[in-house]
Amino acid sequence: MQTIGLLIHQVLYIYSFFIIGYILMSWFPNARESSIGQFIGRIVEPYLEPFRKFIPPLGMIDISPIVAIIVLRLAGGGVRALFGI
């Protein structure tokens, strides 16, 4: 069971880096239109969409990805506690 918990924790950890990469791609022109950007967008956008519905942007700054990463990290900690890792 610890192996499953560790695998879930690692997947959540890696997914948070995909979100960070997606955030950083917004700083570069046309980065999200590249094939890698579109791939990461297809992976990350379905998760970020519910957060964007509840958290409005502050001017030009969208803080919903930050909240989404915090939720992922809390879920990873919960998985670690649940599986005793």
PDB file of N, CA, C and O in Angstrom:
ATOM      1  N   MET A   1       0.819  -1.201   0.000  1.00  0.00           N
ATOM      2  CA  MET A   1       0.000   0.000   0.000  1.00  0.00           C
ATOM      3  C   MET A   1       0.862   1.263   0.000  1.00  0.00           C
ATOM      4  O   MET A   1       0.478   2.281  -0.577  1.00  0.00           O
ATOM      5  N   GLN A   2       2.015   1.195   0.643  1.00  0.00           N
ATOM      6  CA  GLN A   2       2.882   2.373   0.651  1.00  0.00           C
ATOM      7  C   GLN A   2       3.365   2.707  -0.747  1.00  0.00           C
ATOM      8  O   GLN A   2       3.563   3.877  -1.075  1.00  0.00           O
ATOM      9  N   THR A   3       3.556   1.685  -1.573  1.00  0.00           N
ATOM     10  CA  THR A   3       4.005   1.929  -2.944  1.00  0.00           C
ATOM     11  C   THR A   3       2.953   2.707  -3.725  1.00  0.00           C
ATOM     12  O   THR A   3       3.288   3.621  -4.478  1.00  0.00           O
ATOM     13  N   ILE A   4       1.693   2.351  -3.549  1.00  0.00           N
ATOM     14  CA  ILE A   4       0.610   3.063  -4.227  1.00  0.00           C
ATOM     15  C   ILE A   4       0.548   4.503  -3.728  1.00  0.00           C
ATOM     16  O   ILE A   4       0.410   5.433  -4.523  1.00  0.00           O
ATOM     17  N   GLY A   5       0.649   4.686  -2.428  1.00  0.00           N
ATOM     18  CA  GLY A   5       0.646   6.031  -1.862  1.00  0.00           C
ATOM     19  C   GLY A   5       1.805   6.864  -2.365  1.00  0.00           C
ATOM     20  O   GLY A   5       1.643   8.043  -2.681  1.00  0.00           O
ATOM     21  N   LEU A   6       2.971   6.254  -2.438  1.00  0.00           N
ATOM     22  CA  LEU A   6       4.140   6.971  -2.944  1.00  0.00           C
ATOM     23  C   LEU A   6       3.967   7.341  -4.409  1.00  0.00           C
ATOM     24  O   LEU A   6       4.352   8.434  -4.824  1.00  0.00           O
ATOM     25  N   LEU A   7       3.397   6.450  -5.185  1.00  0.00           N
ATOM     26  CA  LEU A   7       3.148   6.729  -6.608  1.00  0.00           C
ATOM     27  C   LEU A   7       2.160   7.883  -6.769  1.00  0.00           C
ATOM     28  O   LEU A   7       2.386   8.783  -7.578  1.00  0.00           O
ATOM     29  N   ILE A   8       1.076   7.862  -6.012  1.00  0.00           N
ATOM     30  CA  ILE A   8       0.096   8.955  -6.084  1.00  0.00           C
ATOM     31  C   ILE A   8       0.733  10.273  -5.669  1.00  0.00           C
ATOM     32  O   ILE A   8       0.506  11.306  -6.299  1.00  0.00           O
ATOM     33  N   HIS A   9       1.527  10.235  -4.609  1.00  0.00           N
ATOM     34  CA  HIS A   9       2.200  11.445  -4.148  1.00  0.00           C
ATOM     35  C   HIS A   9       3.140  11.989  -5.219  1.00  0.00           C
ATOM     36  O   HIS A   9       3.175  13.198  -5.450  1.00  0.00           O
ATOM     37  N   GLN A  10       3.890  11.129  -5.866  1.00  0.00           N
ATOM     38  CA  GLN A  10       4.823  11.572  -6.909  1.00  0.00           C
ATOM     39  C   GLN A  10       4.090  12.144  -8.113  1.00  0.00           C
ATOM     40  O   GLN A  10       4.535  13.133  -8.697  1.00  0.00           O
ATOM     41  N   VAL A  11       2.973  11.534  -8.491  1.00  0.00           N
ATOM     42  CA  VAL A  11       2.187  12.046  -9.617  1.00  0.00           C
ATOM     43  C   VAL A  11       1.659  13.441  -9.303  1.00  0.00           C
ATOM     44  O   VAL A  11       1.710  14.327 -10.156  1.00  0.00           O
ATOM     45  N   LEU A  12       1.156  13.644  -8.097  1.00  0.00           N
ATOM     46  CA  LEU A  12       0.680  14.975  -7.707  1.00  0.00           C
ATOM     47  C   LEU A  12       1.822  15.987  -7.697  1.00  0.00           C
ATOM     48  O   LEU A  12       1.641  17.135  -8.102  1.00  0.00           O
ATOM     49  N   TYR A  13       2.991  15.565  -7.238  1.00  0.00           N
ATOM     50  CA  TYR A  13       4.156  16.445  -7.192  1.00  0.00           C
ATOM     51  C   TYR A  13       4.592  16.850  -8.605  1.00  0.00           C
ATOM     52  O   TYR A  13       4.879  18.020  -8.857  1.00  0.00           O
ATOM     53  N   ILE A  14       4.638  15.906  -9.501  1.00  0.00           N
ATOM     54  CA  ILE A  14       5.031  16.188 -10.887  1.00  0.00           C
ATOM     55  C   ILE A  14       3.986  17.060 -11.572  1.00  0.00           C
ATOM     56  O   ILE A  14       4.331  17.956 -12.342  1.00  0.00           O
ATOM     57  N   TYR A  15       2.713  16.802 -11.295  1.00  0.00           N
ATOM     58  CA  TYR A  15       1.637  17.600 -11.887  1.00  0.00           C
ATOM     59  C   TYR A  15       1.750  19.061 -11.463  1.00  0.00           C
ATOM     60  O   TYR A  15       1.448  19.958 -12.250  1.00  0.00           O
ATOM     61  N   SER A  16       2.180  19.308 -10.232  1.00  0.00           N
ATOM     62  CA  SER A  16       2.354  20.693  -9.794  1.00  0.00           C
ATOM     63  C   SER A  16       3.449  21.382 -10.602  1.00  0.00           C
ATOM     64  O   SER A  16       3.371  22.588 -10.832  1.00  0.00           O
ATOM     65  N   PHE A  17       4.474  20.638 -11.039  1.00  0.00           N
ATOM     66  CA  PHE A  17       5.498  21.234 -11.890  1.00  0.00           C
ATOM     67  C   PHE A  17       4.963  21.533 -13.290  1.00  0.00           C
ATOM     68  O   PHE A  17       5.401  22.492 -13.926  1.00  0.00           O
ATOM     69  N   PHE A  18       4.026  20.728 -13.770  1.00  0.00           N
ATOM     70  CA  PHE A  18       3.375  21.048 -15.037  1.00  0.00           C
ATOM     71  C   PHE A  18       2.625  22.370 -14.920  1.00  0.00           C
ATOM     72  O   PHE A  18       2.647  23.179 -15.847  1.00  0.00           O
ATOM     73  N   ILE A  19       1.969  22.590 -13.798  1.00  0.00           N
ATOM     74  CA  ILE A  19       1.252  23.855 -13.597  1.00  0.00           C
ATOM     75  C   ILE A  19       2.231  25.017 -13.549  1.00  0.00           C
ATOM     76  O   ILE A  19       1.976  26.066 -14.139  1.00  0.00           O
ATOM     77  N   ILE A  20       3.346  24.841 -12.853  1.00  0.00           N
ATOM     78  CA  ILE A  20       4.359  25.896 -12.794  1.00  0.00           C
ATOM     79  C   ILE A  20       4.901  26.191 -14.190  1.00  0.00           C
ATOM     80  O   ILE A  20       5.071  27.353 -14.558  1.00  0.00           O
ATOM     81  N   GLY A  21       5.171  25.147 -14.962  1.00  0.00           N
ATOM     82  CA  GLY A  21       5.630  25.352 -16.336  1.00  0.00           C
ATOM     83  C   GLY A  21       4.608  26.090 -17.180  1.00  0.00           C
ATOM     84  O   GLY A  21       4.964  26.937 -18.000  1.00  0.00           O
ATOM     85  N   TYR A  22       3.344  25.770 -16.980  1.00  0.00           N
ATOM     86  CA  TYR A  22       2.274  26.435 -17.722  1.00  0.00           C
ATOM     87  C   TYR A  22       2.200  27.912 -17.352  1.00  0.00           C
ATOM     88  O   TYR A  22       1.959  28.760 -18.212  1.00  0.00           O
ATOM     89  N   ILE A  23       2.407  28.220 -16.071  1.00  0.00           N
ATOM     90  CA  ILE A  23       2.426  29.610 -15.622  1.00  0.00           C
ATOM     91  C   ILE A  23       3.596  30.354 -16.263  1.00  0.00           C
ATOM     92  O   ILE A  23       3.432  31.466 -16.765  1.00  0.00           O
ATOM     93  N   LEU A  24       4.776  29.736 -16.244  1.00  0.00           N
ATOM     94  CA  LEU A  24       5.961  30.391 -16.809  1.00  0.00           C
ATOM     95  C   LEU A  24       5.829  30.600 -18.312  1.00  0.00           C
ATOM     96  O   LEU A  24       6.368  31.565 -18.853  1.00  0.00           O
ATOM     97  N   MET A  25       5.119  29.708 -18.984  1.00  0.00           N
ATOM     98  CA  MET A  25       4.941  29.862 -20.431  1.00  0.00           C
ATOM     99  C   MET A  25       4.121  31.092 -20.776  1.00  0.00           C
ATOM    100  O   MET A  25       4.208  31.594 -21.897  1.00  0.00           O
ATOM    101  N   SER A  26       3.326  31.590 -19.833  1.00  0.00           N
ATOM    102  CA  SER A  26       2.539  32.793 -20.109  1.00  0.00           C
ATOM    103  C   SER A  26       3.424  34.033 -20.205  1.00  0.00           C
ATOM    104  O   SER A  26       2.988  35.063 -20.718  1.00  0.00           O
ATOM    105  N   TRP A  27       4.650  33.947 -19.723  1.00  0.00           N
ATOM    106  CA  TRP A  27       5.560  35.083 -19.781  1.00  0.00           C
ATOM    107  C   TRP A  27       6.229  35.232 -21.141  1.00  0.00           C
ATOM    108  O   TRP A  27       6.768  36.294 -21.455  1.00  0.00           O
ATOM    109  N   PHE A  28       6.198  34.181 -21.947  1.00  0.00           N
ATOM    110  CA  PHE A  28       6.887  34.204 -23.234  1.00  0.00           C
ATOM    111  C   PHE A  28       5.867  34.222 -24.374  1.00  0.00           C
ATOM    112  O   PHE A  28       4.921  33.434 -24.369  1.00  0.00           O
ATOM    113  N   PRO A  29       6.051  35.106 -25.341  1.00  0.00           N
ATOM    114  CA  PRO A  29       5.090  35.187 -26.433  1.00  0.00           C
ATOM    115  C   PRO A  29       5.028  33.881 -27.237  1.00  0.00           C
ATOM    116  O   PRO A  29       6.057  33.289 -27.564  1.00  0.00           O
ATOM    117  N   ASN A  30       3.836  33.457 -27.539  1.00  0.00           N
ATOM    118  CA  ASN A  30       3.554  32.281 -28.369  1.00  0.00           C
ATOM    119  C   ASN A  30       4.049  30.961 -27.781  1.00  0.00           C
ATOM    120  O   ASN A  30       4.072  29.956 -28.491  1.00  0.00           O
ATOM    121  N   ALA A  31       4.436  30.933 -26.535  1.00  0.00           N
ATOM    122  CA  ALA A  31       4.910  29.677 -25.947  1.00  0.00           C
ATOM    123  C   ALA A  31       3.767  28.687 -25.769  1.00  0.00           C
ATOM    124  O   ALA A  31       3.954  27.481 -25.931  1.00  0.00           O
ATOM    125  N   ARG A  32       2.590  29.193 -25.439  1.00  0.00           N
ATOM    126  CA  ARG A  32       1.442  28.297 -25.254  1.00  0.00           C
ATOM    127  C   ARG A  32       0.892  27.779 -26.570  1.00  0.00           C
ATOM    128  O   ARG A  32       0.152  26.795 -26.590  1.00  0.00           O
ATOM    129  N   GLU A  33       1.242  28.424 -27.657  1.00  0.00           N
ATOM    130  CA  GLU A  33       0.784  27.956 -28.967  1.00  0.00           C
ATOM    131  C   GLU A  33       1.692  26.886 -29.557  1.00  0.00           C
ATOM    132  O   GLU A  33       1.344  26.271 -30.564  1.00  0.00           O
ATOM    133  N   SER A  34       2.850  26.654 -28.946  1.00  0.00           N
ATOM    134  CA  SER A  34       3.745  25.611 -29.433  1.00  0.00           C
ATOM    135  C   SER A  34       3.140  24.244 -29.130  1.00  0.00           C
ATOM    136  O   SER A  34       2.166  24.144 -28.384  1.00  0.00           O
ATOM    137  N   SER A  35       3.709  23.205 -29.700  1.00  0.00           N
ATOM    138  CA  SER A  35       3.154  21.865 -29.469  1.00  0.00           C
ATOM    139  C   SER A  35       3.288  21.451 -28.006  1.00  0.00           C
ATOM    140  O   SER A  35       2.390  20.810 -27.460  1.00  0.00           O
ATOM    141  N   ILE A  36       4.395  21.810 -27.372  1.00  0.00           N
ATOM    142  CA  ILE A  36       4.568  21.498 -25.953  1.00  0.00           C
ATOM    143  C   ILE A  36       3.586  22.304 -25.109  1.00  0.00           C
ATOM    144  O   ILE A  36       3.002  21.782 -24.159  1.00  0.00           O
ATOM    145  N   GLY A  37       3.408  23.564 -25.456  1.00  0.00           N
ATOM    146  CA  GLY A  37       2.472  24.414 -24.733  1.00  0.00           C
ATOM    147  C   GLY A  37       1.040  23.915 -24.842  1.00  0.00           C
ATOM    148  O   GLY A  37       0.293  23.942 -23.864  1.00  0.00           O
ATOM    149  N   GLN A  38       0.659  23.462 -26.026  1.00  0.00           N
ATOM    150  CA  GLN A  38      -0.686  22.920 -26.201  1.00  0.00           C
ATOM    151  C   GLN A  38      -0.862  21.629 -25.419  1.00  0.00           C
ATOM    152  O   GLN A  38      -1.926  21.388 -24.848  1.00  0.00           O
ATOM    153  N   PHE A  39       0.176  20.792 -25.387  1.00  0.00           N
ATOM    154  CA  PHE A  39       0.113  19.544 -24.632  1.00  0.00           C
ATOM    155  C   PHE A  39      -0.067  19.828 -23.139  1.00  0.00           C
ATOM    156  O   PHE A  39      -0.930  19.240 -22.487  1.00  0.00           O
ATOM    157  N   ILE A  40       0.748  20.727 -22.614  1.00  0.00           N
ATOM    158  CA  ILE A  40       0.650  21.062 -21.193  1.00  0.00           C
ATOM    159  C   ILE A  40      -0.694  21.727 -20.901  1.00  0.00           C
ATOM    160  O   ILE A  40      -1.288  21.491 -19.850  1.00  0.00           O
ATOM    161  N   GLY A  41      -1.170  22.551 -21.822  1.00  0.00           N
ATOM    162  CA  GLY A  41      -2.473  23.190 -21.646  1.00  0.00           C
ATOM    163  C   GLY A  41      -3.606  22.181 -21.567  1.00  0.00           C
ATOM    164  O   GLY A  41      -4.521  22.336 -20.758  1.00  0.00           O
ATOM    165  N   ARG A  42      -3.551  21.137 -22.408  1.00  0.00           N
ATOM    166  CA  ARG A  42      -4.586  20.102 -22.359  1.00  0.00           C
ATOM    167  C   ARG A  42      -4.553  19.333 -21.044  1.00  0.00           C
ATOM    168  O   ARG A  42      -5.581  18.834 -20.587  1.00  0.00           O
ATOM    169  N   ILE A  43      -3.396  19.239 -20.449  1.00  0.00           N
ATOM    170  CA  ILE A  43      -3.271  18.525 -19.175  1.00  0.00           C
ATOM    171  C   ILE A  43      -3.681  19.408 -17.993  1.00  0.00           C
ATOM    172  O   ILE A  43      -4.340  18.936 -17.067  1.00  0.00           O
ATOM    173  N   VAL A  44      -3.298  20.672 -18.020  1.00  0.00           N
ATOM    174  CA  VAL A  44      -3.450  21.554 -16.863  1.00  0.00           C
ATOM    175  C   VAL A  44      -4.790  22.298 -16.836  1.00  0.00           C
ATOM    176  O   VAL A  44      -5.370  22.466 -15.763  1.00  0.00           O
ATOM    177  N   GLU A  45      -5.282  22.737 -17.972  1.00  0.00           N
ATOM    178  CA  GLU A  45      -6.492  23.564 -18.003  1.00  0.00           C
ATOM    179  C   GLU A  45      -7.716  22.921 -17.357  1.00  0.00           C
ATOM    180  O   GLU A  45      -8.442  23.622 -16.652  1.00  0.00           O
ATOM    181  N   PRO A  46      -7.992  21.622 -17.554  1.00  0.00           N
ATOM    182  CA  PRO A  46      -9.173  21.052 -16.882  1.00  0.00           C
ATOM    183  C   PRO A  46      -9.103  21.135 -15.358  1.00  0.00           C
ATOM    184  O   PRO A  46     -10.135  21.254 -14.698  1.00  0.00           O
ATOM    185  N   TYR A  47      -7.909  21.074 -14.802  1.00  0.00           N
ATOM    186  CA  TYR A  47      -7.751  21.192 -13.353  1.00  0.00           C
ATOM    187  C   TYR A  47      -7.884  22.643 -12.899  1.00  0.00           C
ATOM    188  O   TYR A  47      -8.458  22.909 -11.843  1.00  0.00           O
ATOM    189  N   LEU A  48      -7.358  23.588 -13.688  1.00  0.00           N
ATOM    190  CA  LEU A  48      -7.389  24.992 -13.293  1.00  0.00           C
ATOM    191  C   LEU A  48      -8.761  25.633 -13.483  1.00  0.00           C
ATOM    192  O   LEU A  48      -9.083  26.610 -12.807  1.00  0.00           O
ATOM    193  N   GLU A  49      -9.553  25.109 -14.375  1.00  0.00           N
ATOM    194  CA  GLU A  49     -10.842  25.724 -14.699  1.00  0.00           C
ATOM    195  C   GLU A  49     -11.758  25.918 -13.491  1.00  0.00           C
ATOM    196  O   GLU A  49     -12.313  27.006 -13.341  1.00  0.00           O
ATOM    197  N   PRO A  50     -11.949  24.917 -12.621  1.00  0.00           N
ATOM    198  CA  PRO A  50     -12.814  25.157 -11.448  1.00  0.00           C
ATOM    199  C   PRO A  50     -12.279  26.238 -10.509  1.00  0.00           C
ATOM    200  O   PRO A  50     -13.057  26.965  -9.892  1.00  0.00           O
ATOM    201  N   PHE A  51     -10.967  26.344 -10.401  1.00  0.00           N
ATOM    202  CA  PHE A  51     -10.395  27.379  -9.543  1.00  0.00           C
ATOM    203  C   PHE A  51     -10.639  28.760 -10.133  1.00  0.00           C
ATOM    204  O   PHE A  51     -10.873  29.715  -9.392  1.00  0.00           O
ATOM    205  N   ARG A  52     -10.590  28.878 -11.443  1.00  0.00           N
ATOM    206  CA  ARG A  52     -10.817  30.171 -12.092  1.00  0.00           C
ATOM    207  C   ARG A  52     -12.267  30.620 -11.976  1.00  0.00           C
ATOM    208  O   ARG A  52     -12.551  31.816 -12.043  1.00  0.00           O
ATOM    209  N   LYS A  53     -13.186  29.677 -11.804  1.00  0.00           N
ATOM    210  CA  LYS A  53     -14.587  30.047 -11.624  1.00  0.00           C
ATOM    211  C   LYS A  53     -14.821  30.720 -10.283  1.00  0.00           C
ATOM    212  O   LYS A  53     -15.675  31.600 -10.171  1.00  0.00           O
ATOM    213  N   PHE A  54     -14.064  30.312  -9.253  1.00  0.00           N
ATOM    214  CA  PHE A  54     -14.284  30.823  -7.909  1.00  0.00           C
ATOM    215  C   PHE A  54     -13.320  31.925  -7.504  1.00  0.00           C
ATOM    216  O   PHE A  54     -13.620  32.715  -6.609  1.00  0.00           O
ATOM    217  N   ILE A  55     -12.170  31.986  -8.151  1.00  0.00           N
ATOM    218  CA  ILE A  55     -11.154  32.979  -7.772  1.00  0.00           C
ATOM    219  C   ILE A  55     -10.978  33.948  -8.932  1.00  0.00           C
ATOM    220  O   ILE A  55     -10.374  33.597  -9.947  1.00  0.00           O
ATOM    221  N   PRO A  56     -11.498  35.162  -8.792  1.00  0.00           N
ATOM    222  CA  PRO A  56     -11.347  36.129  -9.888  1.00  0.00           C
ATOM    223  C   PRO A  56      -9.913  36.641  -9.978  1.00  0.00           C
ATOM    224  O   PRO A  56      -9.212  36.698  -8.968  1.00  0.00           O
ATOM    225  N   PRO A  57      -9.473  37.011 -11.172  1.00  0.00           N
ATOM    226  CA  PRO A  57      -8.122  37.567 -11.293  1.00  0.00           C
ATOM    227  C   PRO A  57      -8.020  38.927 -10.600  1.00  0.00           C
ATOM    228  O   PRO A  57      -8.980  39.697 -10.554  1.00  0.00           O
ATOM    229  N   LEU A  58      -6.857  39.190 -10.074  1.00  0.00           N
ATOM    230  CA  LEU A  58      -6.593  40.483  -9.443  1.00  0.00           C
ATOM    231  C   LEU A  58      -5.906  41.384 -10.457  1.00  0.00           C
ATOM    232  O   LEU A  58      -4.681  41.379 -10.573  1.00  0.00           O
ATOM    233  N   GLY A  59      -6.687  42.144 -11.176  1.00  0.00           N
ATOM    234  CA  GLY A  59      -6.138  42.953 -12.256  1.00  0.00           C
ATOM    235  C   GLY A  59      -5.668  42.053 -13.379  1.00  0.00           C
ATOM    236  O   GLY A  59      -6.462  41.329 -13.980  1.00  0.00           O
ATOM    237  N   MET A  60      -4.375  42.100 -13.662  1.00  0.00           N
ATOM    238  CA  MET A  60      -3.802  41.263 -14.713  1.00  0.00           C
ATOM    239  C   MET A  60      -3.193  39.978 -14.150  1.00  0.00           C
ATOM    240  O   MET A  60      -2.619  39.184 -14.896  1.00  0.00           O
ATOM    241  N   ILE A  61      -3.316  39.774 -12.853  1.00  0.00           N
ATOM    242  CA  ILE A  61      -2.686  38.624 -12.207  1.00  0.00           C
ATOM    243  C   ILE A  61      -3.745  37.578 -11.866  1.00  0.00           C
ATOM    244  O   ILE A  61      -4.737  37.869 -11.197  1.00  0.00           O
ATOM    245  N   ASP A  62      -3.512  36.358 -12.340  1.00  0.00           N
ATOM    246  CA  ASP A  62      -4.404  35.239 -12.065  1.00  0.00           C
ATOM    247  C   ASP A  62      -3.766  34.399 -10.961  1.00  0.00           C
ATOM    248  O   ASP A  62      -2.740  33.755 -11.182  1.00  0.00           O
ATOM    249  N   ILE A  63      -4.371  34.407  -9.776  1.00  0.00           N
ATOM    250  CA  ILE A  63      -3.791  33.667  -8.652  1.00  0.00           C
ATOM    251  C   ILE A  63      -4.369  32.264  -8.519  1.00  0.00           C
ATOM    252  O   ILE A  63      -3.978  31.519  -7.620  1.00  0.00           O
ATOM    253  N   SER A  64      -5.294  31.895  -9.398  1.00  0.00           N
ATOM    254  CA  SER A  64      -5.893  30.564  -9.295  1.00  0.00           C
ATOM    255  C   SER A  64      -4.878  29.429  -9.450  1.00  0.00           C
ATOM    256  O   SER A  64      -5.037  28.410  -8.778  1.00  0.00           O
ATOM    257  N   PRO A  65      -3.839  29.543 -10.297  1.00  0.00           N
ATOM    258  CA  PRO A  65      -2.849  28.462 -10.331  1.00  0.00           C
ATOM    259  C   PRO A  65      -2.088  28.290  -9.019  1.00  0.00           C
ATOM    260  O   PRO A  65      -1.696  27.176  -8.668  1.00  0.00           O
ATOM    261  N   ILE A  66      -1.880  29.372  -8.303  1.00  0.00           N
ATOM    262  CA  ILE A  66      -1.188  29.280  -7.022  1.00  0.00           C
ATOM    263  C   ILE A  66      -2.047  28.507  -6.028  1.00  0.00           C
ATOM    264  O   ILE A  66      -1.552  27.646  -5.301  1.00  0.00           O
ATOM    265  N   VAL A  67      -3.336  28.824  -6.005  1.00  0.00           N
ATOM    266  CA  VAL A  67      -4.254  28.110  -5.121  1.00  0.00           C
ATOM    267  C   VAL A  67      -4.333  26.639  -5.530  1.00  0.00           C
ATOM    268  O   VAL A  67      -4.385  25.754  -4.675  1.00  0.00           O
ATOM    269  N   ALA A  68      -4.341  26.382  -6.844  1.00  0.00           N
ATOM    270  CA  ALA A  68      -4.400  25.007  -7.336  1.00  0.00           C
ATOM    271  C   ALA A  68      -3.163  24.219  -6.906  1.00  0.00           C
ATOM    272  O   ALA A  68      -3.274  23.048  -6.546  1.00  0.00           O
ATOM    273  N   ILE A  69      -1.999  24.841  -6.941  1.00  0.00           N
ATOM    274  CA  ILE A  69      -0.765  24.171  -6.500  1.00  0.00           C
ATOM    275  C   ILE A  69      -0.821  23.900  -5.001  1.00  0.00           C
ATOM    276  O   ILE A  69      -0.404  22.833  -4.549  1.00  0.00           O
ATOM    277  N   ILE A  70      -1.331  24.856  -4.229  1.00  0.00           N
ATOM    278  CA  ILE A  70      -1.447  24.646  -2.786  1.00  0.00           C
ATOM    279  C   ILE A  70      -2.374  23.468  -2.489  1.00  0.00           C
ATOM    280  O   ILE A  70      -2.084  22.651  -1.615  1.00  0.00           O
ATOM    281  N   VAL A  71      -3.487  23.382  -3.219  1.00  0.00           N
ATOM    282  CA  VAL A  71      -4.415  22.259  -3.031  1.00  0.00           C
ATOM    283  C   VAL A  71      -3.730  20.938  -3.388  1.00  0.00           C
ATOM    284  O   VAL A  71      -3.909  19.938  -2.693  1.00  0.00           O
ATOM    285  N   LEU A  72      -2.949  20.934  -4.470  1.00  0.00           N
ATOM    286  CA  LEU A  72      -2.220  19.712  -4.836  1.00  0.00           C
ATOM    287  C   LEU A  72      -1.236  19.299  -3.756  1.00  0.00           C
ATOM    288  O   LEU A  72      -1.139  18.121  -3.413  1.00  0.00           O
ATOM    289  N   ARG A  73      -0.514  20.260  -3.226  1.00  0.00           N
ATOM    290  CA  ARG A  73       0.469  19.950  -2.181  1.00  0.00           C
ATOM    291  C   ARG A  73      -0.224  19.443  -0.915  1.00  0.00           C
ATOM    292  O   ARG A  73       0.274  18.525  -0.263  1.00  0.00           O
ATOM    293  N   LEU A  74      -1.364  20.031  -0.565  1.00  0.00           N
ATOM    294  CA  LEU A  74      -2.114  19.546   0.592  1.00  0.00           C
ATOM    295  C   LEU A  74      -2.631  18.132   0.348  1.00  0.00           C
ATOM    296  O   LEU A  74      -2.619  17.295   1.251  1.00  0.00           O
ATOM    297  N   ALA A  75      -3.086  17.872  -0.877  1.00  0.00           N
ATOM    298  CA  ALA A  75      -3.547  16.522  -1.213  1.00  0.00           C
ATOM    299  C   ALA A  75      -2.387  15.533  -1.129  1.00  0.00           C
ATOM    300  O   ALA A  75      -2.560  14.411  -0.653  1.00  0.00           O
ATOM    301  N   GLY A  76      -1.219  15.942  -1.586  1.00  0.00           N
ATOM    302  CA  GLY A  76      -0.041  15.067  -1.486  1.00  0.00           C
ATOM    303  C   GLY A  76       0.317  14.775  -0.037  1.00  0.00           C
ATOM    304  O   GLY A  76       0.690  13.652   0.302  1.00  0.00           O
ATOM    305  N   GLY A  77       0.204  15.785   0.812  1.00  0.00           N
ATOM    306  CA  GLY A  77       0.448  15.562   2.230  1.00  0.00           C
ATOM    307  C   GLY A  77      -0.598  14.643   2.843  1.00  0.00           C
ATOM    308  O   GLY A  77      -0.289  13.827   3.712  1.00  0.00           O
ATOM    309  N   GLY A  78      -1.834  14.781   2.386  1.00  0.00           N
ATOM    310  CA  GLY A  78      -2.887  13.892   2.861  1.00  0.00           C
ATOM    311  C   GLY A  78      -2.657  12.463   2.435  1.00  0.00           C
ATOM    312  O   GLY A  78      -2.916  11.530   3.196  1.00  0.00           O
ATOM    313  N   VAL A  79      -2.169  12.288   1.218  1.00  0.00           N
ATOM    314  CA  VAL A  79      -1.851  10.933   0.726  1.00  0.00           C
ATOM    315  C   VAL A  79      -0.727  10.337   1.561  1.00  0.00           C
ATOM    316  O   VAL A  79      -0.773   9.164   1.929  1.00  0.00           O
ATOM    317  N   ARG A  80       0.272  11.141   1.855  1.00  0.00           N
ATOM    318  CA  ARG A  80       1.388  10.646   2.670  1.00  0.00           C
ATOM    319  C   ARG A  80       0.911  10.235   4.056  1.00  0.00           C
ATOM    320  O   ARG A  80       1.337   9.207   4.582  1.00  0.00           O
ATOM    321  N   ALA A  81       0.033  11.030   4.645  1.00  0.00           N
ATOM    322  CA  ALA A  81      -0.479  10.703   5.972  1.00  0.00           C
ATOM    323  C   ALA A  81      -1.385   9.474   5.926  1.00  0.00           C
ATOM    324  O   ALA A  81      -1.357   8.636   6.827  1.00  0.00           O
ATOM    325  N   LEU A  82      -2.177   9.377   4.879  1.00  0.00           N
ATOM    326  CA  LEU A  82      -3.119   8.260   4.761  1.00  0.00           C
ATOM    327  C   LEU A  82      -2.405   6.912   4.582  1.00  0.00           C
ATOM    328  O   LEU A  82      -2.790   5.899   5.165  1.00  0.00           O
ATOM    329  N   PHE A  83      -1.357   6.938   3.759  1.00  0.00           N
ATOM    330  CA  PHE A  83      -0.636   5.704   3.480  1.00  0.00           C
ATOM    331  C   PHE A  83       0.566   5.493   4.400  1.00  0.00           C
ATOM    332  O   PHE A  83       1.237   4.466   4.305  1.00  0.00           O
ATOM    333  N   GLY A  84       0.844   6.431   5.272  1.00  0.00           N
ATOM    334  CA  GLY A  84       1.939   6.266   6.223  1.00  0.00           C
ATOM    335  C   GLY A  84       3.313   6.266   5.590  1.00  0.00           C
ATOM    336  O   GLY A  84       4.176   5.464   5.946  1.00  0.00           O
ATOM    337  N   ILE A  85       3.505   7.164   4.658  1.00  0.00           N
ATOM    338  CA  ILE A  85       4.788   7.232   3.954  1.00  0.00           C
ATOM    339  C   ILE A  85       5.739   8.136   4.735  1.00  0.00           C
ATOM    340  O   ILE A  85       6.881   8.336   4.320  1.00  0.00           O
TER     341      ILE A  85
END
